[in-house]
């Protein structure tokens, strides 16, 4: 059985557009949009803030399309009465596209400022109208054939021996144009592919290359943390992630654990990097050894936010001692003067965890725990 034949007729193809169910040609589509179904969803925290008297509503709106593609459009006159969830026809090149209003009002002005888009630009595309039944019908037909188009286009690309991976396809709302998103490690000559795709699907073809992170953002998935991928829910800017971020946070440099669904280093490695870098400014070099009369001690690990460094004697590497950072600096200062300390145990922090543990499990369980340890 081919992949195209495996597509379920009951599948909601519009869930990628933020629709909780497929648009209807009979009933009103007032409640088709649902925030829980949307990638890169936003909350309008200004919706209950009234406009000052005499202040005209902002004339731009944010419109959602497939997956994480959103854009800003200008509306005039009666079109200013649009609300979140309305299905509208907007200007495209060529023809028109169908999208769902995701934000209106002053919050759009702030979104445009965040994305460095000037609302006074003349090249901002226009809103044509609320979608008619004929528009929605064309839209439904276009969206429902996207999966079959993707599977068939992959077969064509494989037959041409092109070293590329077709990730997603998005039809324009008027069914006259199809945008293919692909990833490739090197430059690809897809002129013959475009010709065959245009003959096969009778539409204008546009190829758009994306990176591995953008691919994961469009397709979505569940991360190792058990939650949806950040790039598919709220993250829109992809900053460079280096192994130094993992090293600073005392993480194991295991590529399998540090890599995300996209095969690149996880974006979340940057979330706490600044906090760790700030905390480590007061720490000595991680390879600083301590000289004692009992023997040299070397660092084993660091607890950044507890402010301690675990040391062990070279003669007894299994016996770890937690030394506060200020004590470590004190010992280093003495060593620089040529004065080794008597022993490291005099500076070790005493942790009273065993007494606390007895209150919860009892002495018998504690003895059993010590034997297992």
C-alpha positions in Angstrom: 0.0 0.0 0.0 1.4 3.4 -1.0 1.8 6.2 1.5 -0.9 8.3 -0.2 -3.4 5.5 0.3 -2.8 5.4 4.0 -4.2 8.9 4.6 -7.3 8.7 6.7 -10.4 10.5 5.3 -11.4 11.5 8.8 -8.1 13.3 9.4 -8.4 17.0 10.3 -6.1 18.6 7.8 -6.7 22.0 9.2 -5.2 21.4 12.6 -1.9 22.8 11.2 -3.8 26.1 10.7 -5.0 26.2 14.3 -8.5 24.9 13.5 -10.1 22.5 16.0 -12.2 21.1 13.2 -12.5 21.3 9.4 -14.3 24.5 8.0 -17.9 24.0 7.1 -19.6 25.1 3.9 -23.1 25.1 5.5 -22.7 26.4 9.1 -20.9 29.5 10.3 -17.2 29.1 11.1 -17.3 31.3 14.2 -15.6 28.9 16.6 -13.2 27.1 14.2 -10.1 28.7 15.6 -8.7 27.3 18.9 -5.6 28.6 20.7 -4.7 25.1 22.0 -4.3 23.9 18.4 -1.9 26.6 17.2 1.8 26.7 16.9 3.6 29.9 18.0 0.3 30.9 19.7 0.0 34.3 21.3 -2.3 35.7 24.0 -3.8 39.1 23.6 -3.4 40.6 27.0 -4.6 44.0 25.7 -8.0 42.7 24.6 -9.8 44.0 27.7 -8.0 47.4 27.7 -10.3 50.0 26.0 -8.9 52.5 23.5 -8.7 56.1 24.5 -11.5 58.4 23.3 -10.9 59.6 19.8 -8.2 57.0 19.1 -8.6 55.0 15.9 -8.1 51.3 15.9 -4.8 50.0 14.6 -5.2 49.2 10.9 -3.0 46.1 10.8 -3.8 42.5 11.8 -1.8 39.3 12.3 -2.9 36.4 10.1 -2.1 32.7 10.7 -1.4 30.3 7.9 0.0 26.7 8.0 2.1 25.7 10.9 4.2 28.6 12.2 3.8 30.9 9.2 2.2 34.2 10.2 2.2 37.6 8.5 0.8 41.1 9.0 -1.8 42.6 6.7 -3.4 46.0 6.4 -7.2 46.4 6.5 -9.4 49.5 5.9 -13.0 50.6 6.3 -15.4 47.8 7.3 -12.5 45.4 7.5 -11.5 46.9 10.8 -14.3 44.9 12.4 -12.4 41.7 12.1 -12.0 39.4 15.2 -9.7 36.6 16.2 -10.7 33.4 14.4 -12.3 35.0 11.3 -11.4 33.3 8.0 -10.3 36.0 5.5 -8.9 36.4 2.0 -5.7 38.4 1.8 -3.4 39.6 -0.9 -0.8 37.1 -2.3 1.5 36.9 -5.2 -0.2 35.9 -7.4 -3.9 35.8 -6.5 -5.1 35.6 -3.0 -4.5 33.4 0.1 -6.8 32.3 2.9 -5.8 32.7 6.5 -7.2 33.0 10.0 -7.0 36.2 12.0 -4.8 35.5 15.1 -4.4 39.0 16.6 -6.1 42.4 16.2 -5.8 45.8 17.8 -2.9 47.4 19.6 -1.2 44.1 20.4 -0.4 43.8 16.7 1.5 47.1 16.9 3.7 45.7 19.6 4.2 42.5 17.7 5.3 44.4 14.6 7.7 46.5 16.8 9.1 43.3 18.2 9.8 41.9 14.7 11.2 45.3 13.5 8.4 45.9 11.0 7.4 49.5 10.3 3.5 49.7 10.2 3.8 52.7 7.9 5.5 50.7 5.2 3.6 50.8 1.9 4.5 47.2 0.9 2.4 45.7 3.6 -0.2 43.5 1.9 -3.9 44.1 2.1 -6.9 42.3 3.4 -9.4 41.7 0.7 -12.5 40.5 2.5 -14.0 37.9 4.8 -13.8 34.5 3.1 -16.8 33.6 1.0 -18.2 30.1 0.6 -16.4 29.8 -2.8 -13.2 30.8 -1.2 -13.5 28.3 1.7 -14.4 25.5 -0.8 -11.2 26.2 -2.8 -9.3 26.4 0.4 -10.6 23.0 1.6 -9.8 21.3 -1.7 -6.2 22.7 -1.6 -5.5 21.8 2.0 -6.8 18.2 1.7 -4.4 17.4 -1.1 -1.3 18.6 0.6 -0.3 15.2 2.1 -0.7 13.4 -1.2 1.2 16.1 -3.0 4.1 15.8 -0.5 4.3 12.0 -0.8 4.2 12.2 -4.6 6.8 14.9 -4.8 9.1 12.9 -2.7 8.9 10.0 -5.2 9.7 12.4 -8.0 12.7 13.8 -6.2 13.9 10.3 -5.4 13.6 9.3 -9.1 15.7 12.3 -10.0 18.4 11.3 -7.5 18.3 14.7 -5.8 20.1 15.0 -2.4 17.3 16.9 -0.7 14.6 16.2 1.8 11.1 17.5 1.2 9.6 18.3 4.6 6.3 20.1 4.0 4.1 21.6 1.3 1.7 24.4 1.6 -0.9 25.3 -1.0 -2.1 28.9 -1.4 -5.7 29.4 -0.5 -6.8 29.9 -4.2 -5.2 26.6 -5.2 -2.9 28.3 -7.8 0.4 28.0 -6.0 2.3 25.4 -3.9 5.3 26.1 -1.7 7.6 23.2 -1.0 9.9 23.4 2.0 13.1 21.3 1.9 16.4 20.8 3.6 19.7 19.9 1.9 23.3 19.7 3.0 24.5 21.2 -0.3 23.3 23.2 -3.2 20.6 21.4 -5.3 19.7 22.0 -8.9 15.9 21.4 -8.8 15.0 23.0 -12.2 13.9 19.7 -13.6 12.0 18.9 -10.4 10.1 22.2 -10.6 9.1 21.4 -14.2 7.9 17.9 -13.3 6.0 19.2 -10.2 4.3 21.9 -12.3 3.1 19.3 -14.8 2.0 16.9 -12.1 0.0 19.3 -9.9 -1.0 22.0 -12.4 0.1 24.8 -10.1 2.8 27.4 -9.7 5.7 25.8 -7.8 8.0 27.6 -5.3 10.9 25.9 -3.6 12.0 27.3 -0.2 15.0 25.9 1.6 14.9 25.8 5.4 17.4 24.7 8.1 17.2 21.7 10.4 15.8 23.9 13.3 13.1 25.3 11.0 12.2 21.8 9.9 11.6 20.7 13.5 9.6 23.9 14.1 7.3 23.2 11.2 6.8 19.5 11.9 6.6 19.7 15.7 7.2 16.9 18.2 7.8 16.0 21.8 11.2 16.8 23.4 13.1 14.8 26.0 11.6 17.0 28.7 8.2 15.5 27.8 6.8 18.8 26.5 6.2 20.0 23.0 9.2 21.5 21.2 9.9 25.1 22.1 10.4 26.0 18.4 6.9 24.6 17.6 5.1 26.4 20.5 6.7 29.8 21.2 10.3 30.1 20.1 10.7 32.0 16.9 14.4 33.2 17.0 17.1 30.6 16.7 20.3 31.7 18.4 23.6 29.9 18.1 24.1 27.1 20.6 27.7 26.0 21.4 29.1 23.1 23.4 30.5 25.7 25.8 26.9 26.3 27.1 26.8 22.7 28.1 30.3 22.8 29.6 29.5 25.9 31.7 26.4 24.1 33.1 28.4 21.0 34.1 26.5 18.8 31.6 27.9 15.6 30.2 29.2 16.3 26.7 27.2 13.4 25.2 26.0 14.3 21.7 23.0 12.0 22.0 21.7 13.7 25.1 22.5 17.3 24.0 21.0 17.0 20.5 17.3 17.8 19.9 14.9 16.5 17.4 16.6 18.5 14.7 19.9 16.9 15.3 21.4 20.2 16.5 22.3 21.2 20.0 19.1 21.9 22.0 18.0 25.5 22.1 17.2 25.2 25.8 21.0 25.0 26.6 21.0 28.7 26.2 18.1 29.3 28.7 20.2 29.1 31.9 23.6 29.8 30.3 23.7 33.5 31.5 22.8 32.5 35.1 25.6 29.9 35.2 28.1 32.2 33.6 27.3 35.0 36.1 27.6 32.6 39.1 30.9 31.1 37.9 32.6 34.5 37.8 33.5 34.2 41.5 34.8 30.6 41.1 38.5 29.8 40.7 39.8 27.9 37.6 38.2 24.5 37.4 41.6 22.8 37.1 43.2 24.4 40.2 44.7 21.8 42.6 45.1 22.4 46.3 48.3 21.6 48.2 48.0 20.0 51.6 50.5 18.2 53.9 48.3 15.1 53.5 48.7 15.3 49.8 47.6 17.2 46.7 43.8 17.4 46.1 42.2 17.9 42.7 38.7 19.1 41.8 36.1 16.5 40.8 32.9 18.5 40.2 31.3 21.8 41.0 27.9 22.7 42.4 27.5 26.2 41.0 24.5 27.5 42.9 25.4 25.8 46.1 28.8 27.5 45.9 30.9 24.5 46.6 33.6 22.6 44.8 34.1 18.9 45.4 37.8 17.9 46.0 39.5 14.6 46.5 43.0 13.5 47.3 45.0 11.9 44.5 45.6 9.0 46.8 41.9 8.6 47.6 39.8 9.8 44.6 36.6 8.2 46.0 36.5 10.3 49.1 34.9 13.6 47.9 34.8 16.7 50.2 32.6 19.7 49.5 34.7 22.9 50.0 33.0 26.3 49.9 34.3 28.6 47.2 35.5 31.2 49.7 37.5 28.5 51.5 39.0 27.3 48.2 40.2 30.9 47.5 41.7 31.1 51.0 43.6 27.8 50.4 44.8 29.0 47.0 46.1 32.2 48.5 48.0 30.2 51.1 49.4 27.9 48.5 50.7 30.8 46.4 52.7 32.0 49.5 54.2 28.5 49.7 52.1 27.5 52.8 50.3 24.1 52.3 47.4 23.5 54.7 47.4 20.6 57.1 44.5 18.7 55.7 41.4 19.4 53.5 38.9 18.0 56.0 39.4 21.1 58.2 37.7 23.2 55.4 35.1 20.7 54.2 31.5 21.6 54.7 29.7 19.3 57.0 26.3 18.2 55.6 23.8 17.0 58.1 21.6 15.0 55.7 21.7 11.7 57.5 19.9 13.0 60.6 17.2 14.5 58.3 16.8 11.2 56.5 16.3 9.3 59.8 13.1 11.4 60.5 11.5 10.0 57.3 12.5 6.4 57.0 13.6 5.2 60.4 16.8 3.7 61.7 16.2 0.2 60.2 15.7 1.5 56.7 18.6 3.8 57.0 20.9 1.0 58.0 19.7 -1.0 55.0 20.3 2.0 52.8 23.9 2.4 54.1 24.6 -1.3 53.3 23.3 -1.0 49.8 25.4 2.2 49.3 
